[in-house]
Structures are given as structure tokens and as C-alpha cells.
Amino acid sequence: IFDFSYINDLSNDDLDKKLIEHLSDRNDIVKGEVSLNKLQRDIREYQNTDLITTAFTGSGKTIADYRWAGKRKVYLVPNKISAESFFFDALEILDEDKVGILHGDISLYVDNEDDKDGLNISLKDNVLTKNLSKPYTIATVDQYLLSMFKYPGYEKTFASIYNSNITVDEVHLL
């Protein structure tokens, strides 16, 4: 049994408080002196629409995107290094039980067992399922593209994006 919520249960105000705290801690600024920039403040009015945000590096797109909250969020990034970096940043903002990661560990999908009925549940399967079940999943794009080839267990990956807000970060690197 997993001891975490399958959906984001943070209110917009709670999420904003966590973001401000993160920005304060990251920049060694007194909490009352930190505020969101225009992009970050305005993003919520587009929450229920498809949106492409382009701005220079360091403009606050990622923090703005955190404010675009839903019950589930999937962040797609181009490579394993980006996924891990994004994951550790997310852990500073959100609780560990809210953030899962899925990246290029292809051994998750290799079935080395001789099992005639086709049912194998490994520790790696359990970890994968838990990570895909969390409200915020950070993944490399290739993990979702692999699903199109219906590798064993691909259904979990498809199920994780159902009714999720999806962000493709650093799209120029894809």
C-alpha cells in the first residue's frame, strides 16, 4: 500500500507559499521581499487552455508553470540530467510523496524472468508504479515515446498522463 495522495491536494495559495519560500531560500532573500514576476502572476488565467510560453532563460517560466496547477502534472524534459535536476528542484518545493521521476533506465522494461503466465512484479515495477502515481511526474520524453511500441507495462505510462496537465520543458532540445 502506498502512503501518498494520487492527486495534488495543495490549494493555489498553499502552492504559492511554497514557491515563494523556495525562491527565498534559493536566493537568500527575506521571504517578505520575494514576489512573483508578471509572467508568473498572469499564468493562472490561462490554466484551462493549451499554452506555449517562450521567454529567455531565467525569466521564471518554470516557476510560472508550477502555478498552473491541476490534480496531476507531468513534466516532460529532454534528457536524464534535466529530469534529475528538475526532480531535485521539485523536491525543494513539494513534499517527497508528491513527486515521481521516470527517466532513461531502460532496464525497467527488460523482462529477464522465465515466467510462463507473463506476470512478473519486481521491485522496479513497484517503484515505477509509485513514481507514475504521484501528482507530479517528471519524465524524459523518450519514456512516453517508448509506450507507443507497447513494451511490457506501457499501460502504466499511458494511465499516468490521463487527465494530467502536461508541460514539455526545454522543447528546443528535443
Secondary structure by P-SEA (a helix, b strand, c coil): cccccccccccaaaaaaaaaaaaaaaaccccccccccccccccccccccbbbbbbcccccaaaaaaaccccbbbbbbccaaaaaaaaaaaaaccccccbbbbccccccccccccccccccccaaaaaaaaaaaccbbbbcaaaaaaaaaccccaaaaaaaaccccccccccccc
